[in-house]
């Protein structure tokens, strides 16, 4: 009985319980009325006139009076419950229908299990689009950032970099826009907090109050009503280093794109990093794995260089997609096309990690040619690896030509999943 009544089960069971309670109350009242009817006269002209009218004694058969009273009570009861629910839930509806919201949440709970791996604004953009398709969503975020607010907080409090994690939490949040703006607020010049974002400070403060960084992320997600989970790829203090094409060594994620040199390869210090166990479990349980978009060397590879993360991706049975950036990034991918991104990943041991590459289908005329990342729309395979399937689609943002459009990107990824990964594809995959 206790198992049957546990929280989180179908609302219908609670309604049945409510009905049984009302029914038992009605039976009790009926028994009392029978006793009263046997002992007192409630006919017209007596002191029981009110009872005479209330119980419809002026209507013929007793069974008819019972049917009418039951019907009236049902109408009043249902109306009261509906009005009560509307009043109680109105603050959470945000202008929409309560019924529509409940149906939408149910559909999202049945959505595919999607894990997105990356960092920076690219991962936040992707998660923002995907949260409209499923609530079974996990973002795995790099913690190698050592610049700006995140870098200062890492050094001061010896915690993983919170900046990229904060961006992803806000991207998945269902909280009021004012709360989201608060988490993204950055203190200006002239104060001791210059350059820090409120969200970073909030996460750091929570990590001290709760005693650990993981609990701080969980509580931050609860405050912002996050639709999904945000997990670090590791909890260890990790430093990203690079070997440049001229064999120069650069240490620190923030210093690599600023060096002005062509990157040959990147690596982590210390070498053997333990992956965050929950991140590994999420990857192994995923239906769809998305790598990118984001800075190739400083957001994506720092996750994939962690042995446990890469091994989990290889072992996962999910549909695996690499999302190529729509534009090159100064100091990292100058002059790169789609094949160059894949070559860089393969140089770092990532061959075989994904089956699909999603790239923007057309050159973006709003960008200078040195920033354009294109792949001819009619190509089916990539020169670097003919086994990869190239999916071309218009996924660039109309508001910012350097970024993906979150809605179009998410829709294309869901289409890839259903066309190639799910048992029943709703429509054919367009290349």
TAVENZI-V885361 format. One record per backbone hydrogen bond with DSSP energy under -1.0 kcal/mol. NH is the residue of the N-H (numbers start at 0). CO is the residue of the C=O. Records with the same first field share a line. If there is no record, write none. Layout:
NH: CO ; CO
//
This chain:
4: 0
5: 2
12: 9
14: 10
15: 11
16: 12
17: 13
18: 14
19: 15
20: 16
21: 17
22: 18
23: 19
24: 20
25: 21
26: 22
27: 23
28: 24
29: 25
30: 26
31: 27
32: 28
33: 29
34: 30
35: 31
36: 32
37: 33
38: 34
39: 35
45: 42
48: 45
51: 47
52: 48
53: 49
54: 50
55: 52
56: 51
58: 55
64: 60
65: 61
66: 62
67: 63
68: 64
69: 65
70: 66
71: 67
72: 68
73: 69
74: 70
75: 71
76: 72
77: 73
78: 74
79: 75
80: 76
81: 77
82: 78
83: 79
84: 80
85: 81
86: 82
87: 83
88: 84
89: 85
91: 88
92: 89
95: 92
100: 96
101: 97
102: 98
103: 99
104: 100
105: 101
106: 102
107: 103
108: 104
110: 107
113: 135
114: 287
115: 137
116: 289
117: 139
122: 118
123: 119
124: 120
125: 121
126: 122
127: 123
128: 124
129: 125
130: 126
131: 128
132: 129
133: 129
134: 107
136: 134
137: 113
138: 228
139: 115
140: 230
141: 117
150: 146
151: 147
152: 148
153: 149
154: 150
155: 151
156: 152
157: 153
165: 161
166: 162
167: 163
168: 164
169: 165
170: 166
171: 167
173: 223
174: 223
179: 175
180: 176
181: 177
182: 178
183: 179
186: 195
193: 190
194: 186
195: 192
197: 184
198: 182
200: 196
201: 197
202: 198
203: 199
204: 200
205: 201
206: 202
207: 203
208: 204
209: 205
215: 211
216: 212
217: 213
218: 214
219: 215
220: 216
221: 217
222: 218
223: 219
224: 221
225: 220
226: 171
227: 225
228: 136
230: 138
232: 140
237: 235
238: 268
240: 266
241: 249
242: 264
243: 247
244: 261
246: 243
249: 241
251: 239
255: 251
258: 255
263: 242
264: 242
266: 240
268: 238
272: 270
275: 232
279: 275
280: 276
281: 277
282: 278
283: 279
284: 280
285: 282
286: 112
287: 112
288: 318
289: 114
290: 320
291: 116
298: 294
299: 294
300: 295
302: 299
303: 299
304: 300
305: 302
309: 305
310: 306
311: 307
312: 308
313: 309
314: 310
315: 311
318: 286
320: 288
321: 355
322: 290
323: 357
327: 370
331: 328
332: 328
335: 332
340: 336
341: 337
342: 338
343: 339
344: 340
345: 341
346: 342
348: 345
349: 344
352: 349
354: 319
355: 319
356: 388
357: 321
358: 390
360: 392
366: 363
370: 367
372: 325
378: 375
387: 384
388: 354
389: 379
390: 356
392: 358
394: 392
396: 402
402: 399
404: 394
408: 404
409: 405
410: 406
411: 407
412: 408
413: 409
414: 410
415: 411
416: 412
417: 413
418: 414
419: 415
420: 416
421: 416
//
